[in-house]
Amino acid sequence: MKGNYRQSLDSLEKSGRLRTLRPLTGRNGCRIVYRGREMLNLTSNDYLGLAGDKLVHRRFYAGMAEGNILDDFGLGAASSRLLTGDSENAHILEETLRHAYKKEACLLYNSGYHANIGILPALLGKHDLILSDKLNHASIMDGMRLSQAHHKRYRHLDYGHLADLLQGCRGTFERVVIVSESVFSMDGDVADLAALAALKNQYDCLLYIDEAHSIGMYGREGLGKAEEQGQLQHIDLLVGTFGKALASVGAFLLCSATIRNYLINHSRSLIFTTALPPVVLSWNRYIFEEMLTCHERRKKLRDLAAALRRELVGHRLQTDGSTNIVPVMIGDDRLAVTLAAAMQERGYLIFPVRPPAVPEGTARFRLSLTADMEWTDIAPVASHIAELTEQL
Ligand SMILES: Cc1ncc(COP(=O)(O)O)c(C=O)c1O
């Protein structure tokens, strides 16, 4: 298929899988202007509503004038951290994160994608094994593929299957790493981190947890599912991202000091890329500290998600999970595309999620709730989907 690009695009279009870019022309909190009309944005990862909160932004800008960050460092880092791109803002941010998570060390990456493709290949070689949940994010899969380690995938959240794999082959490999998301981005379901930690201890492995969709929403301080489930101390490699609830860009790894130093010497997606701009690092620290105080937003989000799930079930729609990512199972790709377009007509921005982002035959909507929504915004969504499903 790769040989003929046009044919390939045509066949994607026929099967309802063609992806396109969609420019937005306006934004006001959870409402955005798309194709000339205002819609409720049910696709955003701005879970706490911080990216859309102009007051928070203004407070940051006001403080920036005093700190003079623009005069000191400008807007671009201009080189890799290993050259002269290593502003002190990076170290202050790492220290802030390390302290909040009570971990030995923290290392920044330019994005979650950079982190996941840079950590696994650096740490694992051909005598090692990666055991990954089958529904882990594409960036984790790409990290596994780039690594020279062997890899196997266990059935989604099936820790019996994971235990069988460990039982069968732990002795064959030098190091084994278990990798899982904590909140799964497409299904909104949650890993049992205590079960994973028990297996890690029993079989002497490393535990790698990607908290991209959980930081900000869970735990007493919003540190994520590992905090909520009391498992922070058992996680050897904890990846968090700034691009979702933290309303920015970038990522961080919490780990031991030795692993941090090792990655600085071996992690290609850290070494061979320009560092994040100092102003972004400064915002990341500001927004992380703001996030720690967002208790009300966390509670509101939980309540909204529980109420939406009840509505969906009441309309006999199939949903799953327990987080603010609320899937609605549609099944057929083309039906998902048509339904999403019809929902947009009614003022709800929903995109269909189709294979390969999800397994074949499981096209769905991924309704993403954010704390700046009100129940009156969301309440009609289930009845609209149910009505349209009957009509189409
Ligand atoms: C679980 C998970 N990890 C990592 C990433 C990548 O993060 P970033 O957007 O910061 O590259 C994503 C992005 O959607 C994700 O869902």
Ligand as a Chemical Component Dictionary entry (heavy atoms), coordinates in Angstrom:
data_LIG
# 
_chem_comp.id                   LIG 
_chem_comp.type                 NON-POLYMER 
_chem_comp.pdbx_formal_charge   0 
_chem_comp.three_letter_code    LIG 
# 
loop_
_chem_comp_atom.comp_id 
_chem_comp_atom.atom_id 
_chem_comp_atom.alt_atom_id 
_chem_comp_atom.type_symbol 
_chem_comp_atom.charge 
_chem_comp_atom.model_Cartn_x 
_chem_comp_atom.model_Cartn_y 
_chem_comp_atom.model_Cartn_z 
_chem_comp_atom.pdbx_ordinal 
LIG C1 C1 C 0 -0.763 7.420  27.718 1  
LIG C2 C2 C 0 -0.062 8.471  26.931 2  
LIG N1 N1 N 0 1.260  8.601  27.053 3  
LIG C3 C3 C 0 1.934  9.530  26.358 4  
LIG C4 C4 C 0 1.286  10.377 25.488 5  
LIG C5 C5 C 0 2.072  11.384 24.712 6  
LIG O1 O1 O 0 2.133  12.553 25.434 7  
LIG P1 P1 P 0 2.467  13.948 24.713 8  
LIG O2 O2 O 0 1.192  14.432 24.120 9  
LIG O3 O3 O 0 3.003  14.807 25.797 10 
LIG O4 O4 O 0 3.477  13.635 23.653 11 
LIG C6 C6 C 0 -0.087 10.288 25.317 12 
LIG C7 C7 C 0 -0.771 11.228 24.405 13 
LIG O5 O5 O 0 -1.890 11.168 24.072 14 
LIG C8 C8 C 0 -0.787 9.308  26.054 15 
LIG O6 O6 O 0 -2.100 9.172  25.912 16 
# 
loop_
_chem_comp_bond.comp_id 
_chem_comp_bond.atom_id_1 
_chem_comp_bond.atom_id_2 
_chem_comp_bond.value_order 
_chem_comp_bond.pdbx_ordinal 
LIG C1 C2 SING 1  
LIG C2 N1 SING 2  
LIG C2 C8 DOUB 3  
LIG N1 C3 DOUB 4  
LIG C3 C4 SING 5  
LIG C4 C5 SING 6  
LIG C4 C6 DOUB 7  
LIG C5 O1 SING 8  
LIG O1 P1 SING 9  
LIG P1 O2 DOUB 10 
LIG P1 O3 SING 11 
LIG P1 O4 SING 12 
LIG C6 C7 SING 13 
LIG C6 C8 SING 14 
LIG C7 O5 DOUB 15 
LIG C8 O6 SING 16 
# 
